Amino acid sequence: METTTLNPTGIFDDPKYAALAVANSEKYQTANPFPHIVLDDFIDLDLARALAKECPKHHDISWVESTQPQSKKRYQHDDRKFTPLLRMMLRELNSRQFLLFLETLTGIDNLIPDPYYTGGGVHSSVQGDFLKVHADFNWHHKLHAHRRMNALLYLNENWEDSWGGQLELWEKDMTRQAVAISPIINRLVVFNTTEDSNHGVPQPLACPEGLQRITLNLYYYTTKRDEAEINDPHFTKYKTINSPFATGLGDDFRKSALDVKKY
């Protein structure tokens, strides 16, 4: 891992971030299929490039890995494994000023950061990795708080759409993909976390071998939320696609099962 002398401390003290939140709050809160925003050129480009260079490579550190039918991915939430620059940037994304930015943007007050980076931190995907469409876990057992939103800062320079890796946002009823967001460098994506904020990167990455899709993933919480939005605590919920094509396949499968002879 390379190191740099750049310092992100206090980056969100800049009044341009307060203005950016005010200017985009209505757009965020009325977005479909659920509240979200895509903000390009979010931080200084030199800083974004330095962060990208300092992200651990696939074989630099041990990762928390998931290999199952619904996901093939890796992440690391232990910031002792990161360079000082990465650690400082993650802490700025948990800072008071960034929380105020998020509260103004989203209309959700009293946000709590997660100093444990549970499920978050640095996410790395390589060729063949994927994450099926899902709704996120909804409760932080250490903070005793409701998960309310995700903030993803992408760090992938010269990323090509043909490689895949787009973050897909799906309709509540899972009938169609509504939005696809390319993971290009210095792009911040923020979205609400609910039972129906269906999202994922469902197609296996087709980037060249040795390349990584890098994201800084931060999640935010509140101790209270609207009664209508409260559900029993749960882990990640993977969703079934309900497109006419997928539904037709399911009907054909069930019909064929009825035709199987019993021996």
DRENPA-3360 file (N, C-alpha, C; in nm, 2 decimals, always signed):
BEGIN
1 = METTTLNP = +0.08/-0.12/+0.00/+0.00/+0.00/+0.00/+0.09/+0.12/+0.00 ~ +0.06/+0.22/-0.09/+0.13/+0.34/-0.09/+0.08/+0.44/+0.01 ~ +0.16/+0.54/+0.05/+0.12/+0.64/+0.14/+0.14/+0.78/+0.08 ~ +0.07/+0.88/+0.14/+0.07/+1.01/+0.09/+0.07/+1.11/+0.20 ~ +0.10/+1.24/+0.17/+0.10/+1.35/+0.27/-0.03/+1.42/+0.27 ~ -0.12/+1.39/+0.18/-0.25/+1.46/+0.18/-0.32/+1.44/+0.32 ~ -0.40/+1.53/+0.36/-0.47/+1.52/+0.49/-0.62/+1.56/+0.47 ~ -0.71/+1.47/+0.49/-0.85/+1.51/+0.47/-0.92/+1.57/+0.60;
9 = TGIFDDPK = -0.84/+1.58/+0.70/-0.90/+1.63/+0.83/-0.97/+1.77/+0.81 ~ -1.10/+1.77/+0.85/-1.18/+1.90/+0.83/-1.23/+1.92/+0.69 ~ -1.22/+1.83/+0.61/-1.26/+1.85/+0.47/-1.41/+1.90/+0.45 ~ -1.50/+1.85/+0.54/-1.64/+1.89/+0.53/-1.67/+2.01/+0.61 ~ -1.57/+2.09/+0.66/-1.59/+2.22/+0.71/-1.62/+2.32/+0.60 ~ -1.58/+2.29/+0.48/-1.60/+2.38/+0.37/-1.75/+2.40/+0.35 ~ -1.79/+2.53/+0.35/-1.94/+2.56/+0.34/-2.00/+2.51/+0.21 ~ -1.92/+2.47/+0.11/-1.98/+2.42/-0.02/-2.06/+2.30/+0.01;
17 = YAALAVAN = -2.03/+2.22/+0.11/-2.10/+2.10/+0.14/-2.24/+2.13/+0.20 ~ -2.25/+2.23/+0.28/-2.38/+2.27/+0.34/-2.47/+2.32/+0.22 ~ -2.41/+2.39/+0.13/-2.48/+2.44/+0.02/-2.53/+2.33/-0.07 ~ -2.44/+2.23/-0.09/-2.47/+2.12/-0.18/-2.59/+2.04/-0.12 ~ -2.59/+2.02/+0.01/-2.70/+1.95/+0.08/-2.83/+2.02/+0.06 ~ -2.83/+2.15/+0.08/-2.95/+2.23/+0.07/-3.00/+2.22/-0.07 ~ -2.91/+2.24/-0.17/-2.95/+2.24/-0.31/-3.01/+2.11/-0.36 ~ -2.97/+2.00/-0.29/-3.01/+1.86/-0.34/-3.11/+1.79/-0.25;
25 = SEKYQTAN = -3.16/+1.86/-0.15/-3.24/+1.79/-0.05/-3.37/+1.74/-0.11 ~ -3.44/+1.83/-0.19/-3.57/+1.79/-0.25/-3.55/+1.68/-0.35 ~ -3.44/+1.69/-0.43/-3.41/+1.59/-0.53/-3.39/+1.45/-0.46 ~ -3.32/+1.45/-0.35/-3.29/+1.33/-0.28/-3.42/+1.27/-0.22 ~ -3.50/+1.35/-0.15/-3.62/+1.30/-0.08/-3.73/+1.26/-0.17 ~ -3.73/+1.31/-0.30/-3.84/+1.27/-0.39/-3.79/+1.17/-0.50 ~ -3.67/+1.12/-0.49/-3.61/+1.03/-0.59/-3.69/+0.90/-0.59 ~ -3.69/+0.84/-0.71/-3.74/+0.70/-0.73/-3.63/+0.61/-0.76;
33 = PFPHIVLD = -3.64/+0.48/-0.73/-3.75/+0.41/-0.66/-3.76/+0.43/-0.51 ~ -3.65/+0.50/-0.45/-3.65/+0.53/-0.31/-3.55/+0.65/-0.30 ~ -3.56/+0.72/-0.19/-3.47/+0.84/-0.17/-3.32/+0.80/-0.19 ~ -3.26/+0.88/-0.29/-3.12/+0.86/-0.31/-3.06/+0.97/-0.39 ~ -2.93/+0.98/-0.40/-2.87/+1.09/-0.48/-2.73/+1.04/-0.53 ~ -2.69/+1.09/-0.64/-2.56/+1.06/-0.70/-2.49/+1.20/-0.71 ~ -2.37/+1.21/-0.64/-2.30/+1.34/-0.64/-2.16/+1.31/-0.69 ~ -2.13/+1.37/-0.81/-2.00/+1.35/-0.87/-1.90/+1.46/-0.82;
41 = DFIDLDLA = -1.77/+1.43/-0.84/-1.66/+1.53/-0.80/-1.68/+1.57/-0.65 ~ -1.71/+1.47/-0.57/-1.75/+1.50/-0.43/-1.64/+1.56/-0.34 ~ -1.52/+1.50/-0.36/-1.40/+1.56/-0.28/-1.30/+1.60/-0.38 ~ -1.19/+1.65/-0.33/-1.08/+1.69/-0.42/-1.03/+1.56/-0.50 ~ -1.01/+1.58/-0.63/-0.98/+1.46/-0.71/-0.84/+1.40/-0.67 ~ -0.74/+1.49/-0.64/-0.61/+1.44/-0.59/-0.63/+1.35/-0.47 ~ -0.72/+1.39/-0.38/-0.74/+1.32/-0.26/-0.81/+1.18/-0.29 ~ -0.90/+1.19/-0.38/-0.97/+1.06/-0.42/-0.87/+0.97/-0.48;
49 = RALAKECP = -0.78/+1.02/-0.57/-0.68/+0.93/-0.63/-0.59/+0.87/-0.53 ~ -0.55/+0.96/-0.43/-0.46/+0.91/-0.33/-0.52/+0.80/-0.24 ~ -0.65/+0.82/-0.21/-0.73/+0.71/-0.14/-0.73/+0.58/-0.22 ~ -0.75/+0.60/-0.35/-0.76/+0.48/-0.43/-0.63/+0.40/-0.43 ~ -0.52/+0.48/-0.44/-0.38/+0.41/-0.44/-0.35/+0.34/-0.30 ~ -0.41/+0.40/-0.20/-0.38/+0.34/-0.06/-0.47/+0.23/-0.02 ~ -0.58/+0.21/-0.10/-0.67/+0.10/-0.06/-0.59/-0.03/-0.07 ~ -0.61/-0.12/+0.02/-0.54/-0.25/+0.02/-0.57/-0.33/-0.11;
57 = KHHDISWV = -0.47/-0.39/-0.17/-0.49/-0.48/-0.28/-0.55/-0.61/-0.23 ~ -0.59/-0.69/-0.33/-0.66/-0.81/-0.30/-0.58/-0.90/-0.21 ~ -0.45/-0.91/-0.22/-0.36/-1.00/-0.14/-0.28/-0.93/-0.04 ~ -0.31/-0.79/-0.02/-0.23/-0.72/+0.08/-0.27/-0.75/+0.23 ~ -0.39/-0.78/+0.25/-0.44/-0.80/+0.39/-0.54/-0.91/+0.38 ~ -0.58/-0.96/+0.50/-0.69/-1.05/+0.51/-0.82/-0.97/+0.51 ~ -0.92/-1.03/+0.44/-1.05/-0.97/+0.42/-1.16/-1.05/+0.49 ~ -1.27/-0.99/+0.52/-1.39/-1.06/+0.56/-1.46/-1.10/+0.43;
65 = ESTQPQSK = -1.46/-1.23/+0.40/-1.51/-1.27/+0.26/-1.64/-1.34/+0.27 ~ -1.72/-1.33/+0.17/-1.85/-1.39/+0.16/-1.85/-1.46/+0.02 ~ -1.87/-1.59/+0.03/-1.89/-1.67/-0.10/-2.01/-1.76/-0.08 ~ -2.12/-1.72/-0.14/-2.25/-1.80/-0.12/-2.33/-1.77/-0.25 ~ -2.44/-1.84/-0.27/-2.52/-1.81/-0.39/-2.56/-1.67/-0.41 ~ -2.58/-1.59/-0.30/-2.63/-1.46/-0.31/-2.52/-1.35/-0.32 ~ -2.40/-1.39/-0.29/-2.29/-1.29/-0.29/-2.15/-1.35/-0.30 ~ -2.06/-1.28/-0.37/-1.92/-1.32/-0.37/-1.85/-1.18/-0.36;
73 = KRYQHDDR = -1.80/-1.15/-0.24/-1.74/-1.02/-0.21/-1.65/-1.03/-0.10 ~ -1.58/-0.91/-0.07/-1.50/-0.90/+0.05/-1.49/-0.76/+0.10 ~ -1.48/-0.74/+0.23/-1.46/-0.61/+0.29/-1.38/-0.62/+0.41 ~ -1.34/-0.50/+0.46/-1.26/-0.50/+0.59/-1.30/-0.38/+0.67 ~ -1.35/-0.41/+0.79/-1.39/-0.30/+0.88/-1.29/-0.27/+0.99 ~ -1.18/-0.34/+1.00/-1.08/-0.32/+1.10/-0.98/-0.21/+1.05 ~ -1.00/-0.09/+1.09/-0.92/+0.02/+1.03/-0.77/+0.02/+1.07 ~ -0.73/-0.07/+1.16/-0.59/-0.09/+1.19/-0.52/-0.15/+1.07;
81 = KFTPLLRM = -0.59/-0.20/+0.98/-0.53/-0.26/+0.86/-0.51/-0.16/+0.74 ~ -0.55/-0.03/+0.77/-0.55/+0.07/+0.67/-0.44/+0.17/+0.69 ~ -0.40/+0.24/+0.59/-0.30/+0.35/+0.60/-0.36/+0.47/+0.68 ~ -0.28/+0.56/+0.73/-0.33/+0.67/+0.80/-0.43/+0.76/+0.72 ~ -0.40/+0.77/+0.59/-0.49/+0.85/+0.51/-0.63/+0.79/+0.50 ~ -0.64/+0.66/+0.48/-0.76/+0.59/+0.47/-0.84/+0.60/+0.61 ~ -0.77/+0.58/+0.71/-0.83/+0.59/+0.85/-0.89/+0.73/+0.87 ~ -0.81/+0.83/+0.83/-0.86/+0.97/+0.85/-0.98/+1.00/+0.77;
89 = MLRELNSR = -0.98/+0.95/+0.64/-1.10/+0.97/+0.56/-1.22/+0.90/+0.61 ~ -1.21/+0.78/+0.65/-1.32/+0.71/+0.71/-1.38/+0.79/+0.83 ~ -1.29/+0.84/+0.91/-1.33/+0.91/+1.03/-1.40/+1.05/+1.00 ~ -1.35/+1.11/+0.89/-1.42/+1.23/+0.84/-1.56/+1.20/+0.79 ~ -1.58/+1.08/+0.73/-1.71/+1.04/+0.69/-1.80/+1.00/+0.81 ~ -1.75/+0.99/+0.93/-1.82/+0.97/+1.05/-1.83/+1.10/+1.13 ~ -1.78/+1.21/+1.08/-1.76/+1.33/+1.16/-1.89/+1.41/+1.18 ~ -1.89/+1.50/+1.27/-2.01/+1.59/+1.30/-2.05/+1.66/+1.17;
97 = QFLLFLET = -1.95/+1.72/+1.10/-1.98/+1.80/+0.98/-2.05/+1.72/+0.87 ~ -2.00/+1.59/+0.85/-2.06/+1.51/+0.75/-2.20/+1.46/+0.79 ~ -2.22/+1.44/+0.92/-2.35/+1.40/+0.97/-2.45/+1.52/+0.94 ~ -2.41/+1.64/+0.97/-2.49/+1.76/+0.94/-2.52/+1.77/+0.79 ~ -2.43/+1.74/+0.71/-2.45/+1.73/+0.56/-2.56/+1.63/+0.53 ~ -2.54/+1.51/+0.58/-2.64/+1.40/+0.56/-2.78/+1.44/+0.61 ~ -2.79/+1.50/+0.73/-2.92/+1.53/+0.79/-2.99/+1.63/+0.70 ~ -2.91/+1.73/+0.65/-2.97/+1.84/+0.57/-3.02/+1.78/+0.43;
105 = LTGIDNLI = -2.94/+1.69/+0.38/-2.96/+1.63/+0.25/-3.09/+1.54/+0.25 ~ -3.09/+1.45/+0.36/-3.19/+1.35/+0.36/-3.32/+1.38/+0.44 ~ -3.31/+1.48/+0.53/-3.42/+1.52/+0.61/-3.44/+1.43/+0.73 ~ -3.34/+1.34/+0.75/-3.34/+1.25/+0.87/-3.24/+1.31/+0.98 ~ -3.30/+1.34/+1.09/-3.22/+1.41/+1.20/-3.17/+1.31/+1.30 ~ -3.08/+1.36/+1.38/-3.02/+1.28/+1.49/-2.95/+1.16/+1.45 ~ -2.87/+1.17/+1.34/-2.80/+1.06/+1.29/-2.68/+1.02/+1.38 ~ -2.65/+0.89/+1.38/-2.54/+0.84/+1.46/-2.45/+0.76/+1.37;
113 = PDPYYTGG = -2.32/+0.79/+1.37/-2.22/+0.72/+1.29/-2.19/+0.59/+1.35 ~ -2.13/+0.50/+1.28/-2.09/+0.37/+1.33/-1.94/+0.36/+1.34 ~ -1.88/+0.38/+1.46/-1.73/+0.37/+1.47/-1.68/+0.23/+1.46 ~ -1.77/+0.13/+1.46/-1.73/-0.01/+1.43/-1.72/-0.04/+1.29 ~ -1.78/+0.04/+1.20/-1.79/+0.01/+1.06/-1.85/-0.13/+1.03 ~ -1.95/-0.16/+1.11/-2.01/-0.30/+1.09/-2.06/-0.32/+0.95 ~ -2.01/-0.42/+0.88/-2.05/-0.44/+0.74/-1.99/-0.35/+0.64 ~ -1.92/-0.24/+0.69/-1.88/-0.14/+0.60/-1.73/-0.13/+0.60;
121 = GVHSSVQG = -1.67/-0.01/+0.60/-1.53/+0.01/+0.58/-1.49/+0.02/+0.44 ~ -1.39/-0.06/+0.40/-1.34/-0.07/+0.26/-1.40/-0.20/+0.20 ~ -1.47/-0.18/+0.09/-1.52/-0.30/+0.01/-1.44/-0.31/-0.12 ~ -1.40/-0.43/-0.14/-1.32/-0.46/-0.26/-1.39/-0.58/-0.34 ~ -1.41/-0.56/-0.47/-1.46/-0.66/-0.56/-1.37/-0.69/-0.67 ~ -1.35/-0.81/-0.71/-1.26/-0.84/-0.82/-1.34/-0.92/-0.93 ~ -1.28/-0.96/-1.03/-1.34/-1.03/-1.14/-1.42/-1.15/-1.09 ~ -1.55/-1.15/-1.13/-1.64/-1.26/-1.09/-1.72/-1.24/-0.97;
129 = DFLKVHAD = -1.69/-1.13/-0.90/-1.77/-1.10/-0.77/-1.90/-1.04/-0.81 ~ -2.00/-1.05/-0.71/-2.13/-1.00/-0.73/-2.20/-0.99/-0.60 ~ -2.31/-0.92/-0.60/-2.40/-0.91/-0.48/-2.54/-0.90/-0.53 ~ -2.62/-1.00/-0.50/-2.76/-1.00/-0.55/-2.84/-0.89/-0.48 ~ -2.95/-0.86/-0.55/-3.04/-0.75/-0.50/-3.09/-0.79/-0.37 ~ -3.09/-0.69/-0.28/-3.13/-0.71/-0.14/-3.17/-0.59/-0.07 ~ -3.23/-0.60/+0.05/-3.25/-0.49/+0.15/-3.15/-0.52/+0.26 ~ -3.09/-0.41/+0.31/-2.99/-0.43/+0.41/-3.04/-0.47/+0.55;
137 = FNWHHKLH = -2.95/-0.52/+0.63/-2.98/-0.55/+0.77/-3.03/-0.41/+0.83 ~ -3.12/-0.42/+0.93/-3.19/-0.30/+0.98/-3.16/-0.26/+1.12 ~ -3.07/-0.33/+1.19/-3.05/-0.30/+1.33/-2.90/-0.32/+1.37 ~ -2.85/-0.23/+1.44/-2.71/-0.24/+1.49/-2.71/-0.29/+1.63 ~ -2.66/-0.41/+1.66/-2.67/-0.47/+1.79/-2.59/-0.40/+1.90 ~ -2.47/-0.34/+1.86/-2.39/-0.27/+1.95/-2.44/-0.13/+1.99 ~ -2.49/-0.06/+1.88/-2.54/+0.08/+1.90/-2.68/+0.08/+1.95 ~ -2.75/-0.04/+1.93/-2.90/-0.05/+1.96/-2.97/+0.06/+1.89;
145 = AHRRMNAL = -2.95/+0.06/+1.75/-3.00/+0.17/+1.67/-3.05/+0.11/+1.54 ~ -3.14/+0.19/+1.48/-3.20/+0.15/+1.35/-3.11/+0.20/+1.23 ~ -3.09/+0.12/+1.14/-3.01/+0.16/+1.02/-3.10/+0.25/+0.93 ~ -3.04/+0.37/+0.89/-3.12/+0.46/+0.82/-3.07/+0.49/+0.68 ~ -2.94/+0.49/+0.66/-2.89/+0.52/+0.52/-2.75/+0.47/+0.50 ~ -2.71/+0.46/+0.37/-2.58/+0.42/+0.33/-2.52/+0.54/+0.26 ~ -2.39/+0.55/+0.27/-2.31/+0.65/+0.19/-2.19/+0.57/+0.13 ~ -2.18/+0.57/+0.00/-2.08/+0.50/-0.07/-1.99/+0.59/-0.15;
153 = LYLNENWE = -1.86/+0.59/-0.13/-1.77/+0.68/-0.20/-1.69/+0.58/-0.29 ~ -1.71/+0.60/-0.42/-1.64/+0.51/-0.52/-1.50/+0.57/-0.55 ~ -1.40/+0.48/-0.57/-1.26/+0.52/-0.60/-1.20/+0.44/-0.72 ~ -1.28/+0.43/-0.82/-1.24/+0.35/-0.94/-1.21/+0.44/-1.06 ~ -1.09/+0.47/-1.09/-1.05/+0.56/-1.20/-1.05/+0.48/-1.33 ~ -1.10/+0.54/-1.43/-1.11/+0.48/-1.57/-1.19/+0.36/-1.57 ~ -1.29/+0.35/-1.49/-1.38/+0.23/-1.49/-1.47/+0.23/-1.61 ~ -1.47/+0.12/-1.68/-1.55/+0.10/-1.80/-1.68/+0.03/-1.77;
161 = DSWGGQLE = -1.79/+0.09/-1.83/-1.92/+0.03/-1.81/-1.93/-0.12/-1.86 ~ -1.85/-0.15/-1.96/-1.86/-0.29/-2.01/-1.81/-0.39/-1.90 ~ -1.74/-0.34/-1.80/-1.70/-0.43/-1.69/-1.81/-0.47/-1.59 ~ -1.92/-0.40/-1.60/-2.03/-0.41/-1.50/-1.99/-0.34/-1.38 ~ -2.04/-0.39/-1.27/-2.02/-0.32/-1.14/-2.11/-0.20/-1.11 ~ -2.21/-0.18/-1.19/-2.31/-0.08/-1.16/-2.39/-0.11/-1.04 ~ -2.41/-0.02/-0.96/-2.51/-0.03/-0.84/-2.65/-0.02/-0.90 ~ -2.73/-0.12/-0.88/-2.87/-0.12/-0.94/-2.96/-0.10/-0.82;
169 = LWEKDMTR = -3.06/+0.00/-0.85/-3.17/+0.02/-0.76/-3.29/-0.03/-0.82 ~ -3.37/-0.11/-0.75/-3.48/-0.18/-0.80/-3.61/-0.13/-0.74 ~ -3.72/-0.14/-0.82/-3.85/-0.11/-0.77/-3.89/-0.19/-0.64 ~ -3.98/-0.13/-0.57/-4.03/-0.20/-0.44/-4.08/-0.34/-0.47 ~ -4.16/-0.36/-0.58/-4.21/-0.49/-0.61/-4.12/-0.58/-0.69 ~ -4.00/-0.53/-0.71/-3.89/-0.61/-0.78/-3.93/-0.65/-0.92 ~ -4.01/-0.57/-0.99/-4.05/-0.60/-1.13/-3.94/-0.55/-1.23 ~ -3.87/-0.45/-1.19/-3.77/-0.39/-1.28/-3.66/-0.31/-1.21;
177 = QAVAISPI = -3.55/-0.30/-1.27/-3.44/-0.22/-1.23/-3.48/-0.07/-1.27 ~ -3.47/+0.02/-1.17/-3.51/+0.16/-1.20/-3.39/+0.25/-1.23 ~ -3.27/+0.22/-1.17/-3.15/+0.30/-1.18/-3.03/+0.21/-1.18 ~ -2.93/+0.25/-1.26/-2.80/+0.18/-1.26/-2.69/+0.29/-1.25 ~ -2.60/+0.28/-1.15/-2.51/+0.38/-1.12/-2.36/+0.32/-1.13 ~ -2.29/+0.38/-1.22/-2.15/+0.34/-1.24/-2.06/+0.38/-1.13 ~ -1.97/+0.29/-1.09/-1.88/+0.31/-0.97/-1.76/+0.40/-1.00 ~ -1.77/+0.51/-1.06/-1.66/+0.59/-1.11/-1.59/+0.67/-0.99;
185 = INRLVVFN = -1.47/+0.70/-1.01/-1.39/+0.76/-0.90/-1.46/+0.90/-0.86 ~ -1.46/+0.92/-0.73/-1.50/+1.05/-0.67/-1.65/+1.07/-0.68 ~ -1.72/+0.96/-0.69/-1.87/+0.96/-0.70/-1.93/+0.92/-0.56 ~ -2.01/+1.00/-0.50/-2.07/+0.97/-0.37/-2.22/+0.93/-0.40 ~ -2.26/+0.82/-0.35/-2.40/+0.77/-0.36/-2.45/+0.76/-0.22 ~ -2.57/+0.82/-0.19/-2.63/+0.81/-0.06/-2.78/+0.76/-0.09 ~ -2.82/+0.67/+0.00/-2.96/+0.63/-0.02/-3.02/+0.58/+0.12 ~ -3.15/+0.59/+0.13/-3.21/+0.55/+0.26/-3.21/+0.40/+0.27;
193 = TTEDSNHG = -3.21/+0.35/+0.39/-3.22/+0.21/+0.42/-3.36/+0.17/+0.47 ~ -3.44/+0.10/+0.40/-3.57/+0.05/+0.44/-3.59/-0.09/+0.40 ~ -3.71/-0.15/+0.43/-3.74/-0.28/+0.39/-3.74/-0.30/+0.24 ~ -3.77/-0.18/+0.17/-3.79/-0.19/+0.03/-3.68/-0.11/-0.05 ~ -3.57/-0.08/+0.01/-3.46/-0.01/-0.06/-3.38/-0.12/-0.13 ~ -3.43/-0.18/-0.23/-3.37/-0.29/-0.30/-3.26/-0.25/-0.39 ~ -3.14/-0.31/-0.37/-3.02/-0.26/-0.44/-2.92/-0.38/-0.45 ~ -2.83/-0.37/-0.54/-2.72/-0.47/-0.55/-2.64/-0.45/-0.67;
201 = VPQPLACP = -2.54/-0.54/-0.68/-2.46/-0.55/-0.80/-2.47/-0.69/-0.85 ~ -2.58/-0.73/-0.91/-2.61/-0.87/-0.93/-2.54/-0.95/-1.03 ~ -2.48/-0.88/-1.13/-2.41/-0.95/-1.24/-2.26/-0.96/-1.20 ~ -2.20/-1.07/-1.22/-2.05/-1.09/-1.19/-1.97/-0.99/-1.26 ~ -1.87/-0.93/-1.19/-1.78/-0.83/-1.25/-1.70/-0.89/-1.36 ~ -1.69/-0.81/-1.47/-1.61/-0.86/-1.59/-1.49/-0.77/-1.61 ~ -1.44/-0.71/-1.50/-1.32/-0.63/-1.51/-1.19/-0.71/-1.54 ~ -1.09/-0.66/-1.59/-0.96/-0.73/-1.61/-0.91/-0.80/-1.48;
209 = EGLQRITL = -0.85/-0.91/-1.49/-0.79/-0.98/-1.38/-0.69/-0.88/-1.31 ~ -0.69/-0.88/-1.18/-0.60/-0.79/-1.11/-0.66/-0.66/-1.07 ~ -0.77/-0.62/-1.14/-0.83/-0.49/-1.11/-0.93/-0.50/-1.00 ~ -0.95/-0.40/-0.92/-1.05/-0.40/-0.81/-1.15/-0.29/-0.83 ~ -1.27/-0.32/-0.78/-1.38/-0.22/-0.77/-1.38/-0.18/-0.62 ~ -1.34/-0.06/-0.59/-1.32/-0.02/-0.45/-1.42/+0.08/-0.41 ~ -1.48/+0.06/-0.29/-1.58/+0.15/-0.23/-1.55/+0.18/-0.09 ~ -1.56/+0.30/-0.04/-1.57/+0.33/+0.10/-1.72/+0.32/+0.14;
217 = NLYYYTTK = -1.76/+0.23/+0.23/-1.90/+0.21/+0.27/-1.92/+0.26/+0.41 ~ -2.01/+0.35/+0.43/-2.04/+0.40/+0.56/-2.19/+0.39/+0.58 ~ -2.23/+0.35/+0.70/-2.38/+0.33/+0.73/-2.41/+0.42/+0.85 ~ -2.53/+0.47/+0.86/-2.57/+0.57/+0.96/-2.71/+0.52/+1.02 ~ -2.72/+0.56/+1.15/-2.83/+0.51/+1.23/-2.90/+0.62/+1.31 ~ -3.02/+0.58/+1.36/-3.09/+0.67/+1.46/-3.15/+0.57/+1.57 ~ -3.17/+0.63/+1.69/-3.22/+0.55/+1.80/-3.37/+0.53/+1.78 ~ -3.44/+0.62/+1.70/-3.58/+0.61/+1.68/-3.61/+0.62/+1.53;
225 = RDEAEIND = -3.73/+0.57/+1.49/-3.77/+0.59/+1.36/-3.93/+0.58/+1.36 ~ -3.99/+0.62/+1.25/-4.14/+0.61/+1.25/-4.19/+0.47/+1.28 ~ -4.30/+0.47/+1.35/-4.35/+0.34/+1.39/-4.38/+0.25/+1.27 ~ -4.43/+0.31/+1.17/-4.47/+0.23/+1.05/-4.35/+0.17/+0.98 ~ -4.23/+0.22/+1.01/-4.11/+0.17/+0.94/-4.03/+0.07/+1.03 ~ -4.08/+0.05/+1.15/-4.01/-0.04/+1.24/-4.04/-0.19/+1.22 ~ -3.94/-0.27/+1.20/-3.96/-0.41/+1.18/-3.87/-0.49/+1.28 ~ -3.89/-0.62/+1.29/-3.81/-0.70/+1.38/-3.66/-0.69/+1.32;
233 = PHFTKYKT = -3.56/-0.69/+1.41/-3.43/-0.69/+1.35/-3.40/-0.81/+1.26 ~ -3.33/-0.79/+1.15/-3.30/-0.89/+1.06/-3.17/-0.87/+0.99 ~ -3.11/-0.97/+0.94/-2.99/-0.96/+0.86/-3.03/-0.92/+0.71 ~ -2.93/-0.92/+0.62/-2.96/-0.89/+0.48/-3.07/-0.98/+0.43 ~ -3.17/-0.92/+0.36/-3.28/-0.99/+0.29/-3.26/-0.98/+0.14 ~ -3.23/-1.10/+0.08/-3.21/-1.10/-0.06/-3.35/-1.12/-0.13 ~ -3.37/-1.05/-0.24/-3.50/-1.04/-0.31/-3.50/-1.12/-0.43 ~ -3.63/-1.16/-0.47/-3.65/-1.24/-0.59/-3.70/-1.15/-0.70;
241 = INSPFATG = -3.64/-1.16/-0.82/-3.69/-1.07/-0.93/-3.83/-1.12/-0.98 ~ -3.92/-1.02/-0.99/-4.05/-1.05/-1.03/-4.09/-1.00/-1.17 ~ -3.99/-1.00/-1.26/-4.01/-0.96/-1.40/-4.10/-1.06/-1.47 ~ -4.17/-1.02/-1.57/-4.25/-1.12/-1.64/-4.17/-1.24/-1.69 ~ -4.05/-1.22/-1.73/-3.96/-1.33/-1.78/-3.93/-1.43/-1.66 ~ -3.89/-1.37/-1.55/-3.85/-1.45/-1.43/-3.98/-1.52/-1.38 ~ -4.09/-1.45/-1.38/-4.21/-1.51/-1.33/-4.25/-1.63/-1.42 ~ -4.24/-1.61/-1.55/-4.27/-1.72/-1.65/-4.18/-1.84/-1.62;
249 = LGDDFRKS = -4.05/-1.82/-1.60/-3.96/-1.93/-1.57/-4.01/-2.00/-1.45 ~ -4.05/-1.93/-1.34/-4.09/-1.99/-1.22/-4.22/-2.08/-1.24 ~ -4.31/-2.02/-1.32/-4.43/-2.10/-1.35/-4.40/-2.23/-1.43 ~ -4.31/-2.22/-1.52/-4.27/-2.34/-1.60/-4.21/-2.44/-1.51 ~ -4.12/-2.39/-1.42/-4.05/-2.48/-1.33/-4.15/-2.56/-1.24 ~ -4.25/-2.48/-1.18/-4.35/-2.54/-1.09/-4.44/-2.64/-1.17 ~ -4.47/-2.61/-1.29/-4.55/-2.70/-1.38/-4.48/-2.83/-1.40 ~ -4.35/-2.81/-1.44/-4.27/-2.93/-1.47/-4.25/-3.02/-1.34;
257 = ALDVKKY = -4.25/-2.96/-1.23/-4.24/-3.04/-1.10/-4.36/-3.12/-1.08 ~ -4.48/-3.07/-1.12/-4.60/-3.15/-1.11/-4.61/-3.27/-1.20 ~ -4.53/-3.25/-1.32/-4.53/-3.36/-1.42/-4.43/-3.47/-1.38 ~ -4.35/-3.45/-1.28/-4.25/-3.55/-1.25/-4.32/-3.68/-1.19 ~ -4.29/-3.79/-1.24/-4.35/-3.91/-1.19/-4.28/-3.95/-1.06 ~ -4.37/-4.00/-0.97/-4.32/-4.05/-0.84/-4.28/-4.19/-0.85 ~ -4.17/-4.23/-0.80/-4.12/-4.37/-0.80/-4.11/-4.42/-0.66;
% end
